[in-house]
């Protein structure tokens, strides 16, 4: 009985010693090799995640500029329509309302577009009212422009708003017909093409968009 106890005790000691021996060199090398493959794979995933996150955030910043500018542009184009009273026909004839020359002083830069309409101040049926102009002026140079919206009533500047920044090219104005037309030949659709880069410099590709507005007056 005593011998049996001694034998079991020795077996337990040997087992404990085996457990303390740790990994063999082959097991250690195999583990290191496997971990190398895992780390390389995880690194690629992490890099791809951060790149995608930066590009997405950059595109969101650029799209916010476009949406902000579009809200002003659509409202302004919907308002265009300079009219003067024609005593012979007893009608208010539609005059040139796109690409006009504003009576107010604009900031230094490139005037991309000027839209105009009448704002009546009296109830006189023959009164032409005051001409309101909204000019979109690109300030800056090279590959960095800001787009300012300048609203004037006659020669008085009412407001200046920066509607877009970090433009990498001058905006381009187009119309469905000649932009300088009048009467029945006046443009109904007026477009402004923008190319916007992330102001933080994270994005490498510019976001291009065309703002489209439609004249309400007939």
C-alpha beads as a LAMMPS data file, in Angstrom:
LAMMPS data file: protein, C-alpha beads

218 atoms
217 bonds

1 atom types
1 bond types

-500.0 500.0 xlo xhi
-500.0 500.0 ylo yhi
-500.0 500.0 zlo zhi

Masses

1 110.0

Atoms # bond

1 1 1 0.000 0.000 0.000
2 1 1 2.797 2.300 0.921
3 1 1 4.667 1.448 -2.298
4 1 1 1.562 2.329 -4.338
5 1 1 1.357 5.743 -2.712
6 1 1 5.015 6.412 -3.446
7 1 1 4.582 5.415 -7.091
8 1 1 1.593 7.745 -7.557
9 1 1 3.503 10.568 -5.876
10 1 1 6.470 10.116 -8.235
11 1 1 4.153 10.147 -11.276
12 1 1 2.623 13.424 -10.126
13 1 1 6.077 14.956 -9.697
14 1 1 7.117 13.840 -13.185
15 1 1 3.899 15.255 -14.670
16 1 1 4.473 18.570 -12.910
17 1 1 8.001 18.705 -14.282
18 1 1 6.750 18.042 -17.818
19 1 1 4.267 20.905 -17.478
20 1 1 7.094 23.283 -16.490
21 1 1 9.201 22.395 -19.510
22 1 1 7.361 24.990 -21.761
23 1 1 7.455 25.061 -25.595
24 1 1 9.920 23.303 -27.767
25 1 1 11.909 25.309 -30.320
26 1 1 9.832 23.916 -33.188
27 1 1 6.576 24.923 -31.470
28 1 1 7.943 28.421 -30.827
29 1 1 9.026 28.887 -34.458
30 1 1 5.655 27.677 -35.726
31 1 1 3.836 30.103 -33.411
32 1 1 6.001 33.050 -34.499
33 1 1 5.406 32.226 -38.173
34 1 1 1.636 32.046 -37.707
35 1 1 1.595 35.322 -35.762
36 1 1 3.534 36.974 -38.604
37 1 1 0.839 36.053 -41.117
38 1 1 -1.893 37.239 -38.770
39 1 1 -0.191 40.597 -38.077
40 1 1 0.378 41.281 -41.791
41 1 1 -3.273 40.572 -42.536
42 1 1 -4.518 42.750 -39.683
43 1 1 -2.186 45.600 -40.674
44 1 1 -3.611 45.642 -44.207
45 1 1 -7.144 45.734 -42.818
46 1 1 -6.345 48.591 -40.420
47 1 1 -4.597 50.664 -43.119
48 1 1 -7.508 50.127 -45.505
49 1 1 -9.974 51.148 -42.777
50 1 1 -8.183 54.411 -41.997
51 1 1 -7.789 55.259 -45.691
52 1 1 -11.473 54.631 -46.334
53 1 1 -12.432 56.668 -43.274
54 1 1 -10.311 59.663 -44.364
55 1 1 -11.658 59.548 -47.936
56 1 1 -15.249 59.305 -46.700
57 1 1 -14.831 62.194 -44.279
58 1 1 -13.172 64.274 -46.991
59 1 1 -16.014 63.588 -49.437
60 1 1 -18.598 64.557 -46.809
61 1 1 -16.839 67.877 -46.201
62 1 1 -16.774 68.613 -49.924
63 1 1 -20.423 67.660 -50.404
64 1 1 -21.485 70.012 -47.605
65 1 1 -19.966 72.922 -49.560
66 1 1 -21.828 71.856 -52.690
67 1 1 -25.146 71.514 -50.848
68 1 1 -24.726 74.930 -49.207
69 1 1 -23.965 76.626 -52.521
70 1 1 -26.814 74.766 -54.269
71 1 1 -29.383 76.070 -51.772
72 1 1 -28.484 79.685 -52.607
73 1 1 -28.079 79.067 -56.337
74 1 1 -31.455 77.409 -56.855
75 1 1 -33.257 80.171 -54.962
76 1 1 -31.443 82.950 -56.837
77 1 1 -32.032 81.479 -60.298
78 1 1 -35.705 80.957 -59.447
79 1 1 -35.980 84.702 -58.724
80 1 1 -34.354 86.094 -61.890
81 1 1 -36.363 88.358 -64.152
82 1 1 -35.617 92.044 -64.714
83 1 1 -38.648 93.691 -66.268
84 1 1 -39.325 97.203 -67.582
85 1 1 -42.711 98.688 -68.335
86 1 1 -43.528 99.102 -72.026
87 1 1 -46.152 101.824 -72.434
88 1 1 -46.972 100.731 -75.980
89 1 1 -47.848 97.159 -75.087
90 1 1 -48.758 98.001 -71.478
91 1 1 -46.673 95.073 -70.373
92 1 1 -43.555 94.423 -68.329
93 1 1 -41.038 93.086 -70.816
94 1 1 -38.456 90.567 -69.634
95 1 1 -34.956 91.994 -69.992
96 1 1 -31.526 90.397 -69.771
97 1 1 -31.321 88.922 -66.260
98 1 1 -28.167 86.756 -66.386
99 1 1 -24.679 88.134 -66.865
100 1 1 -25.737 91.712 -66.164
101 1 1 -23.393 94.368 -64.764
102 1 1 -24.221 95.163 -61.129
103 1 1 -24.397 98.781 -59.997
104 1 1 -22.588 97.983 -56.734
105 1 1 -18.874 97.502 -56.083
106 1 1 -17.836 93.849 -55.970
107 1 1 -14.847 92.306 -54.152
108 1 1 -11.699 91.814 -56.189
109 1 1 -11.753 88.507 -58.017
110 1 1 -13.471 86.854 -60.957
111 1 1 -17.200 87.490 -61.324
112 1 1 -18.522 84.105 -62.383
113 1 1 -22.193 85.035 -62.667
114 1 1 -24.550 87.906 -61.888
115 1 1 -28.279 87.232 -61.632
116 1 1 -30.862 90.017 -61.441
117 1 1 -34.527 90.700 -60.767
118 1 1 -36.871 93.554 -59.798
119 1 1 -37.953 94.328 -56.278
120 1 1 -41.072 96.457 -56.216
121 1 1 -41.246 99.241 -53.647
122 1 1 -44.603 100.845 -54.543
123 1 1 -48.049 99.754 -55.643
124 1 1 -47.797 101.757 -58.874
125 1 1 -48.582 99.322 -61.674
126 1 1 -46.047 101.003 -63.975
127 1 1 -43.201 101.138 -61.462
128 1 1 -40.172 99.063 -62.412
129 1 1 -38.953 98.951 -58.828
130 1 1 -35.336 98.500 -57.868
131 1 1 -33.027 96.044 -59.530
132 1 1 -31.572 93.420 -57.201
133 1 1 -28.384 91.687 -58.305
134 1 1 -26.696 88.632 -56.866
135 1 1 -23.112 88.139 -58.012
136 1 1 -21.033 85.015 -57.488
137 1 1 -17.404 86.095 -57.227
138 1 1 -14.441 83.690 -57.096
139 1 1 -11.648 85.142 -54.985
140 1 1 -8.132 83.755 -54.753
141 1 1 -5.890 82.273 -57.402
142 1 1 -4.217 79.087 -58.547
143 1 1 -5.812 75.972 -57.122
144 1 1 -7.605 77.582 -54.192
145 1 1 -10.678 79.737 -54.699
146 1 1 -13.480 80.879 -52.422
147 1 1 -16.909 81.568 -53.896
148 1 1 -18.637 84.651 -52.494
149 1 1 -22.305 85.526 -52.965
150 1 1 -22.773 89.308 -53.010
151 1 1 -26.336 90.649 -52.943
152 1 1 -26.964 94.260 -53.923
153 1 1 -30.005 96.483 -54.202
154 1 1 -29.031 99.079 -56.758
155 1 1 -25.592 100.324 -55.698
156 1 1 -25.996 99.207 -52.083
157 1 1 -24.323 96.004 -50.972
158 1 1 -26.785 94.112 -48.761
159 1 1 -24.774 91.012 -47.860
160 1 1 -21.688 88.944 -48.588
161 1 1 -21.698 85.204 -47.930
162 1 1 -18.994 82.635 -48.600
163 1 1 -20.933 79.766 -50.131
164 1 1 -18.008 77.497 -51.061
165 1 1 -14.300 77.295 -50.400
166 1 1 -11.293 75.264 -51.508
167 1 1 -12.379 75.279 -55.143
168 1 1 -9.531 73.994 -57.294
169 1 1 -10.879 75.613 -60.478
170 1 1 -12.985 78.591 -61.478
171 1 1 -16.726 77.750 -61.581
172 1 1 -18.219 77.581 -65.070
173 1 1 -21.557 79.172 -65.999
174 1 1 -23.828 77.611 -68.636
175 1 1 -27.463 78.080 -69.680
176 1 1 -29.979 76.112 -71.714
177 1 1 -29.886 78.954 -74.287
178 1 1 -27.694 82.052 -74.553
179 1 1 -27.200 83.317 -71.007
180 1 1 -27.521 86.954 -72.146
181 1 1 -30.883 86.454 -73.872
182 1 1 -34.025 88.454 -73.093
183 1 1 -37.746 88.147 -73.692
184 1 1 -38.695 84.729 -75.053
185 1 1 -34.981 84.028 -75.634
186 1 1 -34.103 84.434 -71.951
187 1 1 -32.572 81.343 -70.338
188 1 1 -34.794 79.193 -68.167
189 1 1 -32.141 76.825 -66.819
190 1 1 -28.913 78.284 -65.456
191 1 1 -26.096 75.997 -64.310
192 1 1 -22.921 76.502 -62.305
193 1 1 -20.227 73.798 -62.326
194 1 1 -18.095 73.483 -59.187
195 1 1 -14.952 71.492 -58.400
196 1 1 -14.316 71.278 -54.654
197 1 1 -11.375 69.874 -52.686
198 1 1 -11.348 69.054 -48.978
199 1 1 -9.958 72.157 -47.177
200 1 1 -7.993 69.911 -44.810
201 1 1 -6.083 68.457 -47.739
202 1 1 -7.093 64.877 -46.919
203 1 1 -8.775 64.112 -50.221
204 1 1 -6.836 63.761 -53.438
205 1 1 -9.740 63.792 -55.916
206 1 1 -11.959 66.841 -56.281
207 1 1 -15.728 66.530 -55.998
208 1 1 -17.329 67.918 -59.150
209 1 1 -20.978 68.956 -59.212
210 1 1 -23.264 71.073 -61.382
211 1 1 -25.712 73.357 -59.597
212 1 1 -28.909 73.781 -61.603
213 1 1 -31.588 76.421 -61.106
214 1 1 -34.798 77.121 -63.020
215 1 1 -36.364 80.529 -63.582
216 1 1 -39.914 80.801 -62.257
217 1 1 -40.997 83.862 -64.212
218 1 1 -42.517 83.350 -67.639

Bonds

1 1 1 2
2 1 2 3
3 1 3 4
4 1 4 5
5 1 5 6
6 1 6 7
7 1 7 8
8 1 8 9
9 1 9 10
10 1 10 11
11 1 11 12
12 1 12 13
13 1 13 14
14 1 14 15
15 1 15 16
16 1 16 17
17 1 17 18
18 1 18 19
19 1 19 20
20 1 20 21
21 1 21 22
22 1 22 23
23 1 23 24
24 1 24 25
25 1 25 26
26 1 26 27
27 1 27 28
28 1 28 29
29 1 29 30
30 1 30 31
31 1 31 32
32 1 32 33
33 1 33 34
34 1 34 35
35 1 35 36
36 1 36 37
37 1 37 38
38 1 38 39
39 1 39 40
40 1 40 41
41 1 41 42
42 1 42 43
43 1 43 44
44 1 44 45
45 1 45 46
46 1 46 47
47 1 47 48
48 1 48 49
49 1 49 50
50 1 50 51
51 1 51 52
52 1 52 53
53 1 53 54
54 1 54 55
55 1 55 56
56 1 56 57
57 1 57 58
58 1 58 59
59 1 59 60
60 1 60 61
61 1 61 62
62 1 62 63
63 1 63 64
64 1 64 65
65 1 65 66
66 1 66 67
67 1 67 68
68 1 68 69
69 1 69 70
70 1 70 71
71 1 71 72
72 1 72 73
73 1 73 74
74 1 74 75
75 1 75 76
76 1 76 77
77 1 77 78
78 1 78 79
79 1 79 80
80 1 80 81
81 1 81 82
82 1 82 83
83 1 83 84
84 1 84 85
85 1 85 86
86 1 86 87
87 1 87 88
88 1 88 89
89 1 89 90
90 1 90 91
91 1 91 92
92 1 92 93
93 1 93 94
94 1 94 95
95 1 95 96
96 1 96 97
97 1 97 98
98 1 98 99
99 1 99 100
100 1 100 101
101 1 101 102
102 1 102 103
103 1 103 104
104 1 104 105
105 1 105 106
106 1 106 107
107 1 107 108
108 1 108 109
109 1 109 110
110 1 110 111
111 1 111 112
112 1 112 113
113 1 113 114
114 1 114 115
115 1 115 116
116 1 116 117
117 1 117 118
118 1 118 119
119 1 119 120
120 1 120 121
121 1 121 122
122 1 122 123
123 1 123 124
124 1 124 125
125 1 125 126
126 1 126 127
127 1 127 128
128 1 128 129
129 1 129 130
130 1 130 131
131 1 131 132
132 1 132 133
133 1 133 134
134 1 134 135
135 1 135 136
136 1 136 137
137 1 137 138
138 1 138 139
139 1 139 140
140 1 140 141
141 1 141 142
142 1 142 143
143 1 143 144
144 1 144 145
145 1 145 146
146 1 146 147
147 1 147 148
148 1 148 149
149 1 149 150
150 1 150 151
151 1 151 152
152 1 152 153
153 1 153 154
154 1 154 155
155 1 155 156
156 1 156 157
157 1 157 158
158 1 158 159
159 1 159 160
160 1 160 161
161 1 161 162
162 1 162 163
163 1 163 164
164 1 164 165
165 1 165 166
166 1 166 167
167 1 167 168
168 1 168 169
169 1 169 170
170 1 170 171
171 1 171 172
172 1 172 173
173 1 173 174
174 1 174 175
175 1 175 176
176 1 176 177
177 1 177 178
178 1 178 179
179 1 179 180
180 1 180 181
181 1 181 182
182 1 182 183
183 1 183 184
184 1 184 185
185 1 185 186
186 1 186 187
187 1 187 188
188 1 188 189
189 1 189 190
190 1 190 191
191 1 191 192
192 1 192 193
193 1 193 194
194 1 194 195
195 1 195 196
196 1 196 197
197 1 197 198
198 1 198 199
199 1 199 200
200 1 200 201
201 1 201 202
202 1 202 203
203 1 203 204
204 1 204 205
205 1 205 206
206 1 206 207
207 1 207 208
208 1 208 209
209 1 209 210
210 1 210 211
211 1 211 212
212 1 212 213
213 1 213 214
214 1 214 215
215 1 215 216
216 1 216 217
217 1 217 218
